Amino acid sequence: MTEDSRPGRPVMLGQNQYGKAETRVVKVTRDGATHHIKDLNVSVALSGDMDEVHYSGSNANVLPTDTTKNTVYAFAKEHGIESAEQFGIHLARHFVTSQEAIRTARIRIEEYAWDRIETSDAGPGSGGADRPRHSFVRQGRETRLAQITYDGSSWEVVSGLKDLTVMNSTNSEFWGYVKDKYTTLPEAHDRILATRVAARWRFGWSDDADPMPSWETSYAEVRRHLLQAFAETYSYSLQQTLYRMGARIIDNRAEIDEVRFSLPNQHHFLVDLAPFGLKNDNEVYFAADRPYGLIEATVLRDGCESRIPVDLTNL
């Protein structure tokens, strides 16, 4: 045992992990003239029998982080990228089953969306089935997220999104709240409700023996229910809207047990136009970016426990 390598020392090593963060991989799938793009940012964290590398510097159990990066690229070719979740499952299973010292793998993935640019009839190759479909535009859309954790026997899959900006220009009120000597906010019976949604949802699937969800369908449907609930809720508080969004997902998607939201209230204040002799009939607003109200909560299926961290930045 080398120096500082143990017995009798009063200081002990706690939880630890290592890996390669933010490996960008773009996979182009060519289906004749039609191409498909998957654009991922993959972070790998591995943990297990890693005490000695901390105590003595022995790298005997350490798979280089450069190797984890190379594995991401190789798996994009060998397995393709059907979905962020499925790609993460392939990676997590590989690291845990191929390396004896690795007990748990956590894969975090951000996916960036590209929309296809449809060519005009006058474009080259526009004569039908051969029309080129290989041009894309990156829209200002939300970022899709996935986290896959595997310990050799059970799985935890958490999907999500961030930076999904939504607004209702009416059907929102805020009144009847507590007032004290520091309260200056006027009650509102017709206001703009806007937020930038960060959401994570945890799947009930945890065992290879159980049927695996359809990850792409699930994401599209969760996003649809989330947006529809936001649009269809007459809101008396952002908390109420948050709960309706989560409840609609749980009610309609049997594969999901837990949803957590972080919703910054992007305030829009009516501009006082009276100095200019003008009436502001809920038409002209000042959009304030800070400070902002921050509304956060978890919505659970009955009988399930919350496992998504309170701070979504830690996921």
Secondary structure, DSSP 8 states (H G I E B T S, - for coil): --TTS-SS-S----S--B----EEEEEEEEETTEEEEEEEEEEEEEEES-HHHHHT---TT---HHHHHHHHHHHHHHT--S-HHHHHHHHHHHHHHH-TTEEEEEEEEEEE-EEE----TTSTT-SSTT--B--EEE-S--EEEEEEEE-SS-EEEEEEEEEEEEEESSSB-B-S----TT-----BSS--EEEEEEEEEEES---TTS----HHHHHHHHHHHHHHHHHH--BS-HHHHHHHHHHHHHHH-TTEEEEEEEEEE--EEE---GGGT---SS--EEE--SS-EEEEEEEE-TT----S-SSGGG-
